[in-house]
Amino acid sequence: MSALTLVWFKRDLRIDDHRALVEAARRGPVLPLYIVEPDYWQLPDSSQRQQDFVADSLIELDQQLRRLGQGLVMALGDAVEVLAGLHRRHGFDTIHCHEETGNDWTFARDRAVRAWCRDRGVAVQEYPQFGVKRGLHDRDGWSRHWEAFMAEAALDPPTRLAPVLETRLPGDPFSTSPAFDTTPCPGRQPGGIGAGQSVLESFLTGRGRSYRGGISSPLSAEVAGSRLSPYITWGALSLRRIVQRTRTARSEARATNDTRLATSLNAFDQRLHWHCHFIQKLEQQPAIEFHNVHRGFDGMREHDFDHDRFQAWATGQTGYPLVDACMRYLVHHGWLNFRMRAMLMSFAAYHLWLHWREPALHLARLFTDYEPGIHFNQCQMQSGTTGINTPRIYNPVKQAQDQDGQGRFVRRWVPELAGVPDSHIFEPWQLGLTEREQFGSTGYPEPIVDYQQAAREARARLGEYRKQPGFREQARAVHQALGSRRGSTRRKTRSTKTDPRQGRLI
Ligand SMILES: Cc1cc2nc3c(=O)[nH]c(=O)nc-3n(C[C@H](O)[C@H](O)[C@H](O)COP(=O)(O)OP(=O)(O)OC[C@H]3O[C@@H](n4cnc5c(N)ncnc54)[C@H](O)[C@@H]3O)c2cc1C
């Protein structure tokens, strides 16, 4: 009998376009494994909503593997100990898995596993699962690499797996491994491959038409956005398959003169590229999870973390209706559209002058689609600490006027303001006490800061740091290592009418 290969599933919970599984099956018998790692689920960026999504996906993955001939092996514990135990019992000689660009903890875990494999003479074969390239030092030629990866044929699953071991998935795979954060998430998207495929299908054949123009407002984005993020994050769908399906749908739309769909799918395709663009940054510089991308900002916000402000922001009690509505919506759904995520982070970083790390962890726990590479980079971008992006300070009142003109979103998620007339719905503090009593809004907090003054002060503080000697040289080095080589971002940055050192108000 040929040697046994262990396929370790991590954030790639599917059998379609799964190179590790396909290559392993070509060698001979396969042991497909998922490890529930209690220490991972106790990290401050993990949560039950993520765990529940993974559980849905594991159940379906197991069913699919079972149909091929060998069900999923579930094990609980430290990865090295689990692998050592399985090695003693089954004597596999190779591990196949996908490369993971996760947080610091998974990075250290993978190193420990590789060291154990070296000691035991077990070979490890890791495959990239999307356009992130290991071992890069700068971004020259990266876009070409991404395109080439996406153009390669996606892999069909193996037709059969030889049965190796009787397995039975526990009813709740995580019952003995509670998550750090257990905030209920009644509006969470269901996990799993089938759910992901129907979300993709409905987007490419209909919903996608409203993508351009529909993803900025929290009212329309819920339907107009693809909503594929958690399926991509946990690997229930292959990014390459999504890119290829999108391009086919775009060609069909062009052929039938469906310009609206074709243009929208163009914009969507670009986001799929951004997905890997941001993860590549963390792959090259894992320190981004903890430290400012541009170290010239070190010391700017580190010393005066205001816990009361953080608490008000985290619980949707800042007194700014759209900010609070977005936070409460996110708690309920585990998802929020890009613009509103950016506004939440910008409000924490600029108006409340909080260091990005704690707000980033809070948002990470609330996002079912938490993806460290995108997340920490975006949190830093919206806090102004990358040094290569024009700082954007989102005005919470203007955003509300632009994205929720009638106040429908605010009234739904901040019911304290349900009776306030349109004229004051985004600035309820302008009402007198008698009017507040009349409209029943007395339970809603006063604004936590004066948003205009806070934005002015933040811009000035940021500007001081950007004027320091050596700032530009370091920014150039950051750009060389991590910046996009696609012309558009840089052109936009240069042509902005505001002085980038002062920050842009939007
Ligand atoms: C502060 C902040 C934190 C974020 N954290 C995450 C995160 O943890 N996980 C995550 O998947 N996205 C994150 N994003 C990016 C973006 O908001 C989400 O990907 C998007 O809202 C998910 O909804 P969708 O699938 O409908 O997106 P669509 O617009 O339909 O995009 C399709 C896919 O492209 C990728 N994508 C979209 N926008 C971006 C972007 N700006 N940067 C990188 N990739 C993008 C995602 O994989 C997304 O699923 C964050 C944005 C901000 C401002």
The ligand as an SDF file (V2000), in Angstrom:
LIG
                    3D

 53 58  0  0  0  0  0  0  0  0999 V2000
  -11.6860   48.7560    8.9640 C   0  0  0  0  0  0  0  0  0  0  0  0
  -11.9580   47.6910    7.9210 C   0  0  0  0  0  0  0  0  0  0  0  0
  -11.7660   46.3610    8.2420 C   0  0  0  0  0  0  0  0  0  0  0  0
  -12.0010   45.3570    7.2950 C   0  0  0  0  0  0  0  0  0  0  0  0
  -11.8210   44.0540    7.6560 N   0  0  0  0  0  0  0  0  0  0  0  0
  -12.0700   43.0590    6.7740 C   0  0  0  0  0  0  0  0  0  0  0  0
  -11.9140   41.6940    7.1440 C   0  0  0  0  0  0  0  0  0  0  0  0
  -11.5380   41.3700    8.2720 O   0  0  0  0  0  0  0  0  0  0  0  0
  -12.2190   40.7510    6.2170 N   0  0  0  0  0  0  0  0  0  0  0  0
  -12.6270   41.0740    4.9520 C   0  0  0  0  0  0  0  0  0  0  0  0
  -12.8990   40.1710    4.1400 O   0  0  0  0  0  0  0  0  0  0  0  0
  -12.7520   42.3710    4.5660 N   0  0  0  0  0  0  0  0  0  0  0  0
  -12.5020   43.3650    5.4290 C   0  0  0  0  0  0  0  0  0  0  0  0
  -12.6520   44.6810    5.0390 N   0  0  0  0  0  0  0  0  0  0  0  0
  -12.9040   44.9950    3.6170 C   0  0  0  0  0  0  0  0  0  0  0  0
  -14.3750   45.1040    3.1760 C   0  0  0  0  0  0  0  0  0  0  0  0
  -15.0650   45.9930    3.9830 O   0  0  0  0  0  0  0  0  0  0  0  0
  -15.0830   43.7510    3.1470 C   0  0  0  0  0  0  0  0  0  0  0  0
  -14.3330   42.8210    2.4050 O   0  0  0  0  0  0  0  0  0  0  0  0
  -16.4520   43.8390    2.4780 C   0  0  0  0  0  0  0  0  0  0  0  0
  -17.2460   44.7820    3.1470 O   0  0  0  0  0  0  0  0  0  0  0  0
  -17.1220   42.4680    2.5090 C   0  0  0  0  0  0  0  0  0  0  0  0
  -18.3830   42.4990    1.9170 O   0  0  0  0  0  0  0  0  0  0  0  0
  -18.6240   41.8440    0.4740 P   0  0  0  0  0  0  0  0  0  0  0  0
  -18.1200   40.4480    0.4420 O   0  0  0  0  0  0  0  0  0  0  0  0
  -20.0470   42.0810    0.1160 O   0  0  0  0  0  0  0  0  0  0  0  0
  -17.6510   42.7250   -0.4000 O   0  0  0  0  0  0  0  0  0  0  0  0
  -17.5400   42.9760   -1.9800 P   0  0  0  0  0  0  0  0  0  0  0  0
  -17.4860   44.4320   -2.1950 O   0  0  0  0  0  0  0  0  0  0  0  0
  -18.5690   42.2060   -2.7140 O   0  0  0  0  0  0  0  0  0  0  0  0
  -16.0940   42.4190   -2.3090 O   0  0  0  0  0  0  0  0  0  0  0  0
  -15.8120   41.0750   -2.6880 C   0  0  0  0  0  0  0  0  0  0  0  0
  -14.6130   40.5840   -1.9250 C   0  0  0  0  0  0  0  0  0  0  0  0
  -13.4670   41.3780   -2.2270 O   0  0  0  0  0  0  0  0  0  0  0  0
  -12.6700   41.5460   -1.0570 C   0  0  0  0  0  0  0  0  0  0  0  0
  -12.6790   42.9680   -0.6880 N   0  0  0  0  0  0  0  0  0  0  0  0
  -13.6810   43.8560   -0.8060 C   0  0  0  0  0  0  0  0  0  0  0  0
  -13.2970   45.0720   -0.3970 N   0  0  0  0  0  0  0  0  0  0  0  0
  -12.0280   44.9490   -0.0060 C   0  0  0  0  0  0  0  0  0  0  0  0
  -11.0690   45.8640    0.5120 C   0  0  0  0  0  0  0  0  0  0  0  0
  -11.3500   47.1470    0.6930 N   0  0  0  0  0  0  0  0  0  0  0  0
   -9.8560   45.3940    0.8130 N   0  0  0  0  0  0  0  0  0  0  0  0
   -9.5350   44.0820    0.6170 C   0  0  0  0  0  0  0  0  0  0  0  0
  -10.3970   43.1860    0.1300 N   0  0  0  0  0  0  0  0  0  0  0  0
  -11.6220   43.6100   -0.1920 C   0  0  0  0  0  0  0  0  0  0  0  0
  -13.3370   40.6980    0.0290 C   0  0  0  0  0  0  0  0  0  0  0  0
  -12.7640   39.4200    0.0090 O   0  0  0  0  0  0  0  0  0  0  0  0
  -14.7740   40.6680   -0.4260 C   0  0  0  0  0  0  0  0  0  0  0  0
  -15.4950   39.5620    0.0440 O   0  0  0  0  0  0  0  0  0  0  0  0
  -12.4210   45.7120    5.9810 C   0  0  0  0  0  0  0  0  0  0  0  0
  -12.6020   47.0590    5.6660 C   0  0  0  0  0  0  0  0  0  0  0  0
  -12.3790   48.0350    6.6180 C   0  0  0  0  0  0  0  0  0  0  0  0
  -12.5800   49.4710    6.2550 C   0  0  0  0  0  0  0  0  0  0  0  0
  1  2  1  0
  2  3  1  0
  2 52  2  0
  3  4  2  0
  4  5  1  0
  4 50  1  0
  5  6  2  0
  6  7  1  0
  6 13  1  0
  7  8  2  0
  7  9  1  0
  9 10  1  0
 10 11  2  0
 10 12  1  0
 12 13  2  0
 13 14  1  0
 14 15  1  0
 14 50  1  0
 15 16  1  0
 16 17  1  0
 16 18  1  0
 18 19  1  0
 18 20  1  0
 20 21  1  0
 20 22  1  0
 22 23  1  0
 23 24  1  0
 24 25  2  0
 24 26  1  0
 24 27  1  0
 27 28  1  0
 28 29  2  0
 28 30  1  0
 28 31  1  0
 31 32  1  0
 32 33  1  0
 33 34  1  0
 33 48  1  0
 34 35  1  0
 35 36  1  0
 35 46  1  0
 36 37  1  0
 36 45  1  0
 37 38  2  0
 38 39  1  0
 39 40  1  0
 39 45  2  0
 40 41  1  0
 40 42  2  0
 42 43  1  0
 43 44  2  0
 44 45  1  0
 46 47  1  0
 46 48  1  0
 48 49  1  0
 50 51  2  0
 51 52  1  0
 52 53  1  0
M  END
$$$$
